[in-house]
Amino acid sequence: MPGIGKYLIVLGLIIAAIGVVFTFAGKLPWLGRLPGDIYVKRENFTFYFPLATSILISIILSFILWLFRR
């Protein structure tokens, strides 16, 4: 498999990028609180789904992977 080295490098960079996001996520107050994130709080129930944040991260990762494929 001649291309496996390239895939391992890309996978390593993705894992490193995820680590950077987790490290600095607390310092970015808008991450996880975008308009479009679903947050429902009742008496004994709380539901949170970061829909807009997930879409934003997906777009960013898609763009990064698109750059690597070029």
Secondary structure by P-SEA (a helix, b strand, c coil): ccaaaaaaaaaaaaaaaaaaaaaaccccccccccccbbbbbcccbbbbbaaaaaaaaaaaaaaaaaaaac
